Amino acid sequence: MTSSSDRSPAVDVRSSKTYEIRTYGCQMNVHDSERLSGLLEDAGYVRAPQGADEADVVVFNTCAVRENADNKLYGNLGHLAPKKASRPGMQIAVGGCLAQKDRDTIVKRAPWVDVVFGTHNIGKLPVLLERARVQDEAQVEIAESLEAFPSTLPTRRESAYAAWVSISVGCNNTCTFCIVPALRGKEKDRRPGDILAEIEALVAEGVSEITLLGQNVNAYGSDIGDREAFSKLLRACGKIDGLERVRFTSPHPRDFTDDVIAAMAETPNVMPQLHMPLQSGSDPVLKAMRRSYRQERFLGIIEKVRAAIPHAAISTDIIVGFPGETEEDFEQTLHVVREARFAQAFTFQYSKRPGTPAAEMDGQIPKRVVQERYERLVALQEEISWEENKKQVGRTLELMVAEGEGRKDDTTHRLSGRAPDNRLVHFTKPDKEVRPGDVVTVEITYAAPHHLLAEGPVLDVRRTRAGDAWEKRNAAEKAKPVGVMLGLPKIGAPEPLPAVASGCGCD
């Protein structure tokens, strides 16, 4: 396939064509979609009004790690085919991991697709759309390796007050259930100075919470030869004036070292929250998964984090029904869940990822067995989540007011926000105006398994630069066509961060 510079020349679409991006998968895809939005708007496109269903350009940013990912894509493409046939000039583009994997297959199965681009050359989208329009034929361009770090691309961020910041791309692990390294390549780290410069620029624009993002975020430094680079980066974030909250996702237990725990505990703006993927509590299953830690190591990390940061909320990912998993193996997973007492667990029933070693393993577990184990795990974690949330009742917490997190806020006359440990809190709407990005102080009065309530009066309201930024952006948006959201899963910044699911379960 053709490979060229990651950033395409700007294509000025003076007719103000509209675009819509449909995003699937993990946080990397969510952030890539912010870049795709920025590229298209930089080229003159305008975001389609929400619910209009009439965008001139529809972009699918795909995920390849689920067994039925391709069926879902082709089903969605088939739904658009008659619409495209009736609307001359409409274009469809497919990018992301599935595009990187399937390449020419996409235009063979869906010949009405105009552009196929990969994970390494998202910057070429505007010029590929223009080329497809001029030449009247599909453009398939998949770069084999990263040529420019994507954070150099223009970005239309989904939040004025919370932002993703990529510190690396790719992954050096070889987990048998994960296809991501084959699609995103080996890990490449950004220079620390470039990362900090981006964060400082975001803070200057009003952002007060950032999430450091990487496929294996705490392996940061392996590409630049500094094993303590990640802890140093966390400490450097603590010195940025105006940066109130720092989070990161997702780490790998193999690389979770004592210097990182110390940096978390000793850096005030690094939040007491950790998403640490377990995947399985069974040593034989972890070995079959090619995970480089065992149960004892994982629980040892949890113990150290809790000793250093007593109020830390720890979440995880767990795969149920990996090939060869016995009832004894599954009981070991339940044991770790009881011992670790996760605030939240994102649980996945194992599904074959085409192209992964696990898909060809003997001992595939019958669906009914996987379902039964899954239900037992979910019931146990629900019980633990509720018990851990009940411990928050009576505590006074500072919340960053969130946008779009409380689906019932309008009917309950409440607002929603995130505590420092990332728990979702619904609180009574105060008489004083508060905006997303502002900070309120509340007392927790009630706990449910997945949220907390603060039913009393708000104790304090602190208006922030982040709230000012949200207000300014909101006013500017009202002067333009209303944006359509990316169809993002509720997995993290920028809303701000709910407890993050890895999405692909591959960390």
TORDREN-618292 format. One record per residue (C-alpha): residue number from 1; x, y, z; residue in three letters. Coordinates in Angstrom, 2 decimals. Each point is the difference from the previous one (the first is absolute). Layout:
N
[NUM, [X, Y, Z], ala]
...
! end
This chain:
507
[1, [0.00, 0.00, 0.00], met]
[2, [1.02, 3.58, -0.47], thr]
[3, [1.75, 1.69, 2.89], ser]
[4, [0.52, 3.71, 0.31], ser]
[5, [0.29, 2.82, 2.49], ser]
[6, [-2.47, -0.25, 2.88], asp]
[7, [-1.31, 3.52, -0.38], arg]
[8, [-1.74, 0.73, -3.26], ser]
[9, [-0.15, 3.49, -1.49], pro]
[10, [-3.10, 1.92, 1.02], ala]
[11, [-2.89, -0.48, -2.39], val]
[12, [-2.25, 3.03, 0.10], asp]
[13, [-3.62, -1.09, -0.32], val]
[14, [-1.60, 3.34, -0.62], arg]
[15, [-3.49, -1.38, -0.40], ser]
[16, [0.03, -0.85, 3.74], ser]
[17, [-0.68, -3.68, -0.42], lys]
[18, [-1.06, -1.71, 3.23], thr]
[19, [1.60, -3.01, 1.67], tyr]
[20, [-0.85, -2.62, 2.59], glu]
[21, [2.43, -2.35, 1.77], ile]
[22, [-1.13, -3.30, 1.47], arg]
[23, [2.51, -1.34, 2.51], thr]
[24, [0.38, -3.53, 1.31], tyr]
[25, [2.45, -1.54, 2.45], gly]
[26, [2.58, 1.24, 2.44], cys]
[27, [1.24, 3.36, 1.20], gln]
[28, [2.60, 0.18, -2.75], met]
[29, [-2.79, -0.02, -2.57], asn]
[30, [-1.94, 2.63, 1.93], val]
[31, [3.00, 2.31, -0.02], his]
[32, [0.75, -0.79, -3.65], asp]
[33, [-3.56, 1.06, -0.81], ser]
[34, [0.67, 3.35, 1.65], glu]
[35, [2.92, 0.34, -2.41], arg]
[36, [-2.11, -1.03, -2.97], leu]
[37, [-2.53, 2.67, 0.97], ser]
[38, [2.78, 2.56, 0.24], gly]
[39, [1.40, -0.98, -3.40], leu]
[40, [-3.39, 0.22, -1.70], leu]
[41, [-0.85, 3.36, 1.56], glu]
[42, [3.48, 1.27, -0.87], asp]
[43, [-0.85, -0.96, -3.60], ala]
[44, [-3.27, 1.93, 0.07], gly]
[45, [-2.53, -2.68, 0.94], tyr]
[46, [-2.71, 0.75, 2.57], val]
[47, [-1.30, -2.45, 2.53], arg]
[48, [-3.45, -1.30, -0.90], ala]
[49, [-2.88, 1.09, 2.25], pro]
[50, [-0.84, -2.60, 2.61], gln]
[51, [-2.68, -2.41, -1.12], gly]
[52, [-0.10, 1.39, -3.56], ala]
[53, [1.21, -3.31, -1.49], asp]
[54, [0.98, 1.81, -3.21], glu]
[55, [3.75, 0.53, 0.23], ala]
[56, [1.88, 0.47, -3.26], asp]
[57, [2.91, -2.05, 1.36], val]
[58, [-0.41, -2.92, 2.42], val]
[59, [3.19, -1.36, 1.57], val]
[60, [0.13, -3.34, 1.80], phe]
[61, [2.89, -0.21, 2.48], asn]
[62, [0.02, -3.73, 0.56], thr]
[63, [1.11, -2.57, 2.55], cys]
[64, [1.21, -3.48, -0.94], ala]
[65, [0.26, -1.75, 3.35], val]
[66, [-3.52, -1.41, 0.24], arg]
[67, [-1.06, -3.16, -1.78], glu]
[68, [-2.90, 1.68, -1.78], asn]
[69, [1.63, 3.39, -0.65], ala]
[70, [0.05, -0.52, -3.76], asp]
[71, [-3.63, -1.13, -0.12], asn]
[72, [-1.04, 3.16, 1.82], lys]
[73, [2.01, 2.17, -2.36], leu]
[74, [-1.38, -1.57, -3.16], tyr]
[75, [-3.51, 0.13, 1.42], gly]
[76, [0.37, 3.75, 0.59], asn]
[77, [1.54, 0.50, -3.43], leu]
[78, [-2.88, -1.92, -1.57], gly]
[79, [-2.49, 2.25, 1.74], his]
[80, [1.71, 3.04, -1.56], leu]
[81, [0.19, -1.42, -3.53], ala]
[82, [-3.49, 1.06, -1.19], pro]
[83, [0.39, 3.39, 1.66], lys]
[84, [3.29, 0.56, -1.82], lys]
[85, [-1.56, -1.10, -3.29], ala]
[86, [-2.73, 2.59, 0.37], ser]
[87, [2.36, 2.82, 1.01], arg]
[88, [2.62, 0.86, -2.64], pro]
[89, [3.17, 1.26, 1.61], gly]
[90, [-0.39, -1.83, 3.30], met]
[91, [3.19, -1.76, 1.09], gln]
[92, [0.77, -2.84, 2.42], ile]
[93, [3.40, -0.62, 1.57], ala]
[94, [1.18, -2.90, 2.16], val]
[95, [3.03, 0.31, 2.27], gly]
[96, [1.34, -1.51, 3.21], gly]
[97, [1.13, -3.49, 0.93], cys]
[98, [-2.41, -1.93, -2.20], leu]
[99, [1.05, 2.08, -2.98], ala]
[100, [3.65, -0.68, 0.82], gln]
[101, [-0.77, -3.75, 0.13], lys]
[102, [-2.42, -0.46, -2.90], asp]
[103, [1.32, 2.59, -2.48], arg]
[104, [-1.25, -0.82, -3.53], asp]
[105, [-2.63, -2.38, 1.36], thr]
[106, [-2.15, 2.95, 1.06], ile]
[107, [-0.47, 1.46, -3.46], val]
[108, [-0.52, -3.49, -1.44], lys]
[109, [-2.82, -0.72, 2.46], arg]
[110, [-1.34, 3.58, -0.02], ala]
[111, [0.97, 1.59, -3.34], pro]
[112, [-1.91, 3.16, 0.86], trp]
[113, [2.67, 0.91, 2.57], val]
[114, [2.14, 2.90, -1.23], asp]
[115, [3.03, -0.05, 2.34], val]
[116, [1.78, -2.61, 2.11], val]
[117, [2.86, 1.22, 2.21], phe]
[118, [1.99, -1.59, 2.81], gly]
[119, [1.02, 0.72, 3.57], thr]
[120, [3.34, 1.47, -1.06], his]
[121, [-1.20, 2.54, -2.57], asn]
[122, [-3.15, 1.62, 1.38], ile]
[123, [1.41, 3.35, -1.06], gly]
[124, [-0.59, -0.89, -3.64], lys]
[125, [-3.80, -0.13, 0.26], leu]
[126, [-0.84, 3.44, -1.51], pro]
[127, [2.24, -0.46, -3.03], val]
[128, [-1.22, -3.55, -0.55], leu]
[129, [-3.60, 1.21, 0.01], leu]
[130, [0.86, 2.66, -2.53], glu]
[131, [1.92, -2.46, -2.15], arg]
[132, [-2.92, -2.43, 0.06], ala]
[133, [-2.34, 2.82, -1.03], arg]
[134, [2.20, 1.19, -2.87], val]
[135, [0.97, -3.45, -1.32], gln]
[136, [-3.43, -1.50, 0.69], asp]
[137, [1.48, -3.20, 1.40], glu]
[138, [0.74, -1.47, 3.41], ala]
[139, [3.25, 0.96, 1.68], gln]
[140, [1.66, -2.63, 2.21], val]
[141, [3.11, 1.18, 1.79], glu]
[142, [1.47, -1.94, 2.91], ile]
[143, [3.35, 1.09, 1.44], ala]
[144, [2.01, -2.88, 1.46], glu]
[145, [1.55, 1.99, 2.83], ser]
[146, [-0.42, 3.29, 1.82], leu]
[147, [1.74, 2.83, -1.83], glu]
[148, [-0.97, 2.96, 2.21], ala]
[149, [-1.42, -0.03, 3.51], phe]
[150, [-3.74, 0.73, -0.37], pro]
[151, [-0.02, 2.64, 2.73], ser]
[152, [1.47, 2.37, -2.58], thr]
[153, [-3.38, -0.10, -1.80], leu]
[154, [-2.76, 2.56, 0.58], pro]
[155, [-2.50, -1.22, 2.59], thr]
[156, [-3.61, 0.85, 0.73], arg]
[157, [-0.24, -1.03, 3.63], arg]
[158, [-3.33, -1.13, 1.38], glu]
[159, [0.41, 1.95, 3.24], ser]
[160, [1.12, 3.48, 0.92], ala]
[161, [1.12, -1.04, 3.47], tyr]
[162, [1.39, -3.56, -0.25], ala]
[163, [2.29, -1.45, -2.65], ala]
[164, [1.82, -3.11, -1.13], trp]
[165, [3.76, 0.34, -0.50], val]
[166, [1.72, -2.86, -1.80], ser]
[167, [3.45, -0.81, 1.31], ile]
[168, [0.61, -3.07, -2.17], ser]
[169, [-1.53, -2.09, -2.75], val]
[170, [0.31, -3.70, -0.65], gly]
[171, [0.80, -2.88, 2.34], cys]
[172, [2.92, -2.40, 0.49], asn]
[173, [-2.03, -2.71, 1.74], asn]
[174, [-1.07, -3.22, -1.70], thr]
[175, [-3.19, -0.93, 1.90], cys]
[176, [-1.57, -2.95, -1.79], thr]
[177, [-3.50, 1.50, 0.01], phe]
[178, [1.00, 3.41, -1.42], cys]
[179, [0.53, 1.09, -3.59], ile]
[180, [0.83, 3.62, 0.82], val]
[181, [3.82, -0.24, -0.26], pro]
[182, [-0.38, -1.39, -3.52], ala]
[183, [-2.19, 2.96, -0.98], leu]
[184, [1.52, 2.87, 1.97], arg]
[185, [3.61, -1.16, -0.12], gly]
[186, [2.80, 0.02, 2.54], lys]
[187, [0.00, 2.59, 2.75], glu]
[188, [1.22, 3.45, -0.95], lys]
[189, [0.39, 2.62, 2.72], asp]
[190, [-0.32, 3.74, -0.30], arg]
[191, [2.72, 2.21, 1.39], arg]
[192, [-0.84, 1.15, 3.55], pro]
[193, [0.44, 3.63, -1.00], gly]
[194, [-2.58, -0.33, -2.79], asp]
[195, [-2.51, -1.60, 2.37], ile]
[196, [0.43, 2.68, 2.65], leu]
[197, [-0.20, 2.76, -2.62], ala]
[198, [-3.34, -1.40, -1.19], glu]
[199, [-1.31, -0.19, 3.56], ile]
[200, [1.10, 3.57, 0.75], glu]
[201, [-1.72, 1.21, -3.17], ala]
[202, [-3.21, -1.80, 0.99], leu]
[203, [0.11, 1.51, 3.49], val]
[204, [0.49, 3.44, -1.54], ala]
[205, [-3.23, -0.60, -1.94], glu]
[206, [-1.88, -0.85, 3.20], gly]
[207, [0.37, -3.79, 0.29], val]
[208, [0.37, -1.05, 3.63], ser]
[209, [0.02, -3.80, -0.32], glu]
[210, [2.15, -2.10, -2.28], ile]
[211, [0.25, -3.73, -0.53], thr]
[212, [3.32, -1.41, -1.14], leu]
[213, [-0.80, -2.58, -2.63], leu]
[214, [1.88, -2.98, -1.36], gly]
[215, [-0.71, -3.54, -1.08], gln]
[216, [2.29, -1.00, 2.87], asn]
[217, [0.38, 3.35, 1.66], val]
[218, [2.43, -0.82, 2.80], asn]
[219, [2.43, -1.69, -2.37], ala]
[220, [0.76, 3.56, -1.11], tyr]
[221, [3.75, 0.44, -0.18], gly]
[222, [0.86, -3.36, -1.54], ser]
[223, [0.35, 1.63, -3.40], asp]
[224, [2.14, 2.87, 1.28], ile]
[225, [2.16, -2.04, 2.36], gly]
[226, [-1.20, 1.23, 3.40], asp]
[227, [-1.74, -2.52, 2.24], arg]
[228, [-1.16, 2.72, 2.40], glu]
[229, [-1.29, 2.34, -2.71], ala]
[230, [-3.66, -0.53, 0.93], phe]
[231, [0.41, 0.85, 3.68], ser]
[232, [2.08, 3.03, -1.00], lys]
[233, [-2.77, 1.08, -2.35], leu]
[234, [-2.61, -0.26, 2.77], leu]
[235, [2.17, 2.14, 2.29], arg]
[236, [0.54, 2.54, -2.76], ala]
[237, [-3.78, 0.27, -0.45], cys]
[238, [-0.18, 0.92, 3.67], gly]
[239, [2.01, 3.14, -0.70], lys]
[240, [-2.36, 1.40, -2.64], ile]
[241, [-1.91, 2.91, 1.49], asp]
[242, [-3.74, -0.21, -0.63], gly]
[243, [-0.03, -3.76, -0.68], leu]
[244, [-2.34, -1.32, 2.69], glu]
[245, [-0.45, -3.65, -0.90], arg]
[246, [2.26, -2.55, -1.68], val]
[247, [-1.08, -3.54, -0.88], arg]
[248, [1.45, -2.71, -2.21], phe]
[249, [-1.20, -3.11, -1.80], thr]
[250, [0.64, -2.83, -0.40], ser]
[251, [3.04, -1.36, 1.83], pro]
[252, [1.32, -3.56, -0.13], his]
[253, [0.87, -1.82, 3.24], pro]
[254, [3.35, -1.05, -1.46], arg]
[255, [1.18, 3.61, -0.16], asp]
[256, [-1.64, 1.28, 3.17], phe]
[257, [3.07, 0.79, 2.07], thr]
[258, [0.49, 1.46, 3.47], asp]
[259, [1.18, 3.35, -1.38], asp]
[260, [-3.38, 0.41, -1.75], val]
[261, [-1.88, -0.71, 3.23], ile]
[262, [2.18, 2.55, 1.82], ala]
[263, [-0.60, 2.60, -2.71], ala]
[264, [-3.76, -0.54, 0.22], met]
[265, [0.02, 0.35, 3.79], ala]
[266, [2.30, 3.02, 0.09], glu]
[267, [-1.40, 2.06, -2.89], thr]
[268, [-3.10, 1.84, 1.25], pro]
[269, [-1.75, 0.40, -3.36], asn]
[270, [0.38, -3.69, -0.94], val]
[271, [-3.38, -1.39, 0.94], met]
[272, [-0.48, -2.94, 2.42], pro]
[273, [-1.35, -2.25, -2.75], gln]
[274, [1.51, -2.93, -1.83], leu]
[275, [-1.25, -2.19, -2.84], his]
[276, [2.06, -3.20, 0.15], met]
[277, [-1.03, -2.78, -2.42], pro]
[278, [0.00, -3.43, 1.67], leu]
[279, [-1.47, -2.07, -2.87], gln]
[280, [0.12, -3.20, 2.09], ser]
[281, [0.86, -1.03, 3.54], gly]
[282, [1.28, -3.40, -1.07], ser]
[283, [3.74, -0.46, -0.48], asp]
[284, [-0.42, -2.69, -2.70], pro]
[285, [-2.44, 2.21, -1.91], val]
[286, [2.26, 3.04, 0.36], leu]
[287, [2.82, -2.10, -1.43], lys]
[288, [-2.20, -1.10, -2.91], ala]
[289, [-0.95, 3.65, -0.55], met]
[290, [3.74, 0.79, -0.07], arg]
[291, [-0.44, 2.49, 2.81], arg]
[292, [3.32, 0.60, 1.75], ser]
[293, [-1.28, 0.04, 3.61], tyr]
[294, [-1.76, -2.42, 2.28], arg]
[295, [-2.67, 0.30, 2.69], gln]
[296, [2.47, 0.66, 2.82], glu]
[297, [1.67, 2.82, -1.92], arg]
[298, [-3.33, 1.62, -0.85], phe]
[299, [-1.31, -0.07, 3.57], leu]
[300, [3.37, 1.28, 1.21], gly]
[301, [-0.38, 3.10, -2.18], ile]
[302, [-3.51, 0.60, 1.34], ile]
[303, [1.27, -0.33, 3.56], glu]
[304, [2.81, 2.52, -0.61], lys]
[305, [-2.36, 2.50, -1.66], val]
[306, [-2.46, -0.24, 2.88], arg]
[307, [2.79, 0.47, 2.55], ala]
[308, [1.26, 3.13, -1.78], ala]
[309, [-3.42, 1.38, -1.04], ile]
[310, [-2.63, -1.29, 2.47], pro]
[311, [-3.01, 1.57, -1.76], his]
[312, [0.98, -1.15, -3.50], ala]
[313, [-2.80, -1.45, -2.11], ala]
[314, [1.31, -2.88, -2.09], ile]
[315, [-1.80, -1.37, -3.06], ser]
[316, [0.91, -2.82, -2.33], thr]
[317, [-0.75, -2.05, -3.12], asp]
[318, [-0.79, -3.72, 0.16], ile]
[319, [-0.49, -2.52, -2.80], ile]
[320, [-2.26, -2.96, 0.79], val]
[321, [0.20, -3.27, -1.91], gly]
[322, [3.48, 0.21, -1.52], phe]
[323, [0.83, -3.26, -1.84], pro]
[324, [0.89, -2.73, 2.47], gly]
[325, [-1.39, 1.84, 3.03], glu]
[326, [-1.19, -2.59, 2.55], thr]
[327, [-2.40, 0.52, 2.87], glu]
[328, [3.02, 0.07, 2.32], glu]
[329, [1.59, 2.71, -2.17], asp]
[330, [-3.18, 2.04, 0.16], phe]
[331, [-0.16, -0.38, 3.78], glu]
[332, [3.48, 1.54, 0.15], gln]
[333, [-1.35, 3.03, -1.86], thr]
[334, [-2.82, 0.30, 2.54], leu]
[335, [2.61, -0.27, 2.77], his]
[336, [1.97, 2.95, -1.39], val]
[337, [-3.18, 2.06, -0.35], val]
[338, [-0.82, -0.65, 3.67], arg]
[339, [3.52, 0.86, 1.10], glu]
[340, [0.49, 3.08, -2.19], ala]
[341, [-3.47, 1.44, 0.65], arg]
[342, [-0.14, 1.92, -3.24], phe]
[343, [-2.18, 3.10, -0.08], ala]
[344, [-1.05, -1.10, -3.48], gln]
[345, [0.80, -2.80, -2.42], ala]
[346, [-0.53, 0.00, -3.74], phe]
[347, [-0.80, -3.61, -0.76], thr]
[348, [0.17, -1.60, -3.45], phe]
[349, [-1.08, -3.38, -1.23], gln]
[350, [2.87, -1.35, -2.05], tyr]
[351, [-0.59, 0.33, -3.73], ser]
[352, [2.36, -1.11, -2.73], lys]
[353, [2.09, 2.77, -1.47], arg]
[354, [0.81, -1.07, -3.56], pro]
[355, [3.76, -0.09, -0.50], gly]
[356, [0.86, -0.65, 3.66], thr]
[357, [1.61, -3.20, 1.38], pro]
[358, [-2.85, -0.48, 2.47], ala]
[359, [-2.52, -0.34, -2.82], ala]
[360, [1.73, -3.23, -1.08], glu]
[361, [0.50, -1.49, 3.48], met]
[362, [-1.54, -3.25, 1.11], asp]
[363, [-2.47, 0.05, 2.87], gly]
[364, [-2.42, 2.66, -1.26], gln]
[365, [-2.63, 0.33, 2.75], ile]
[366, [-3.70, -0.62, -0.84], pro]
[367, [-2.08, 3.16, -0.04], lys]
[368, [-2.34, -1.20, 2.77], arg]
[369, [2.96, -0.62, 2.34], val]
[370, [1.50, 3.41, -0.75], val]
[371, [-3.37, 1.69, 0.57], gln]
[372, [-0.51, -1.72, 3.36], glu]
[373, [3.48, 0.96, 1.22], arg]
[374, [-0.45, 3.52, -1.28], tyr]
[375, [-3.25, 0.42, 1.95], glu]
[376, [1.66, -1.24, 3.20], arg]
[377, [2.88, 2.42, -0.43], leu]
[378, [-2.29, 2.95, -0.69], val]
[379, [-2.12, -0.83, 3.07], ala]
[380, [3.08, -0.15, 2.23], leu]
[381, [1.44, 3.25, -1.35], gln]
[382, [-3.36, 1.79, 0.35], glu]
[383, [-0.06, -0.99, 3.66], glu]
[384, [3.55, 1.21, 0.57], ile]
[385, [-0.54, 3.25, -1.93], ser]
[386, [-3.03, 0.78, 2.13], trp]
[387, [1.83, -0.79, 3.25], glu]
[388, [2.95, 2.17, -1.02], glu]
[389, [-2.30, 2.85, -1.03], asn]
[390, [-1.81, -0.15, 3.35], lys]
[391, [3.32, 0.85, 1.65], lys]
[392, [-0.19, 3.39, -1.74], gln]
[393, [-3.22, 1.01, 1.81], val]
[394, [0.70, 2.88, 2.38], gly]
[395, [3.20, 1.07, -1.80], arg]
[396, [0.39, 3.58, -1.26], thr]
[397, [1.31, 0.00, -3.57], leu]
[398, [1.00, 2.50, -2.65], glu]
[399, [-1.66, -0.76, -3.32], leu]
[400, [0.87, 1.26, -3.43], met]
[401, [-3.35, 0.77, -1.61], val]
[402, [-0.50, -2.16, -3.09], ala]
[403, [-1.96, 0.43, -3.20], glu]
[404, [-2.31, -2.73, -1.22], gly]
[405, [0.75, -2.53, 2.75], glu]
[406, [-3.36, 0.04, 1.79], gly]
[407, [-2.68, -1.29, -2.36], arg]
[408, [-2.76, 0.83, 2.49], lys]
[409, [1.37, 3.36, 1.17], asp]
[410, [-2.74, 2.03, -1.68], asp]
[411, [-2.84, -1.98, 1.61], thr]
[412, [1.66, -0.30, 3.42], thr]
[413, [1.19, 3.66, 0.08], his]
[414, [3.51, -1.23, 0.70], arg]
[415, [3.42, 0.48, -1.54], leu]
[416, [2.78, -2.53, -0.25], ser]
[417, [3.72, 0.04, 0.62], gly]
[418, [3.05, -2.15, 0.55], arg]
[419, [1.71, -0.41, 3.36], ala]
[420, [3.81, -0.05, 0.12], pro]
[421, [-0.10, -3.81, 0.01], asp]
[422, [-2.23, 0.18, -3.11], asn]
[423, [-3.22, -1.18, 1.60], arg]
[424, [-3.09, 1.48, -1.60], leu]
[425, [-2.02, 2.22, 2.37], val]
[426, [-3.43, 1.49, -0.65], his]
[427, [-0.58, 3.09, 2.16], phe]
[428, [-2.78, 2.46, 0.72], thr]
[429, [0.01, 2.91, -2.38], lys]
[430, [1.07, 3.09, 1.96], pro]
[431, [-1.60, 3.43, -0.26], asp]
[432, [3.31, 1.40, -1.23], lys]
[433, [0.82, -0.69, -3.64], glu]
[434, [2.56, -2.72, -0.57], val]
[435, [1.51, -0.99, -3.33], arg]
[436, [1.77, -3.13, -1.23], pro]
[437, [3.61, 0.34, 1.14], gly]
[438, [-0.91, 1.86, 3.20], asp]
[439, [0.63, -1.68, 3.35], val]
[440, [-2.58, -0.58, 2.74], val]
[441, [0.34, -1.36, 3.52], thr]
[442, [-2.68, -2.43, 1.17], val]
[443, [-0.71, -2.58, 2.69], glu]
[444, [-0.85, -3.51, -1.17], ile]
[445, [-3.37, -1.19, 1.35], thr]
[446, [-0.78, -3.18, -1.97], tyr]
[447, [1.84, -2.71, -1.92], ala]
[448, [-1.09, -2.21, -2.87], ala]
[449, [2.27, -2.57, -1.72], pro]
[450, [0.92, 2.35, -2.85], his]
[451, [-0.52, 3.51, 1.36], his]
[452, [-0.25, 2.14, 3.12], leu]
[453, [-2.55, 2.63, 1.02], leu]
[454, [0.51, 3.28, 1.83], ala]
[455, [-3.59, 0.92, 0.83], glu]
[456, [0.75, 2.88, 2.38], gly]
[457, [0.88, 3.57, -0.94], pro]
[458, [3.28, 0.62, -1.82], val]
[459, [2.55, 1.15, 2.58], leu]
[460, [2.14, 2.08, -2.35], asp]
[461, [0.22, 1.04, -3.65], val]
[462, [3.33, 0.94, -1.55], arg]
[463, [-0.17, 1.58, -3.43], arg]
[464, [3.02, -0.98, -2.05], thr]
[465, [1.87, 0.91, -3.16], arg]
[466, [-1.21, -3.33, -1.33], ala]
[467, [-3.58, 1.10, 0.52], gly]
[468, [0.80, 3.28, -1.74], asp]
[469, [1.41, -2.00, -2.93], ala]
[470, [-3.14, -2.14, -0.18], trp]
[471, [-2.21, 3.12, 0.05], glu]
[472, [2.02, 1.67, -2.74], lys]
[473, [-0.03, -3.11, -2.18], arg]
[474, [-3.70, -0.61, 0.57], asn]
[475, [-0.80, 3.55, -1.07], ala]
[476, [2.13, -0.42, -3.13], ala]
[477, [-1.67, -3.31, -0.85], glu]
[478, [-3.44, 1.60, 0.12], lys]
[479, [1.07, 2.26, -2.82], ala]
[480, [0.78, -3.03, -2.20], lys]
[481, [-1.92, -3.16, -0.94], pro]
[482, [-0.46, -2.17, 3.05], val]
[483, [2.64, -2.73, 0.11], gly]
[484, [-0.70, -3.68, -0.10], val]
[485, [1.74, -2.03, 2.66], met]
[486, [2.30, -2.79, -1.09], leu]
[487, [-2.15, -2.79, 1.40], gly]
[488, [2.67, -0.46, 2.63], leu]
[489, [-0.20, -2.69, 2.62], pro]
[490, [-0.13, 1.56, 3.49], lys]
[491, [3.55, -0.96, 0.77], ile]
[492, [1.91, 3.05, 1.00], gly]
[493, [1.20, 3.45, -0.74], ala]
[494, [-1.13, 2.26, -1.21], pro]
[495, [-3.28, 0.08, 1.98], glu]
[496, [2.11, -0.22, 2.28], pro]
[497, [1.22, -3.48, 0.72], leu]
[498, [-2.35, -2.69, 1.13], pro]
[499, [1.84, -3.09, 1.15], ala]
[500, [1.50, -1.17, -3.22], val]
[501, [-0.62, -3.29, -1.66], ala]
[502, [2.86, -0.96, -2.24], ser]
[503, [-2.57, -0.55, -2.73], gly]
[504, [1.95, -2.73, -1.74], cys]
[505, [1.03, -1.76, 3.18], gly]
[506, [3.53, -0.09, -1.30], cys]
[507, [2.03, 1.88, 2.58], asp]
! end
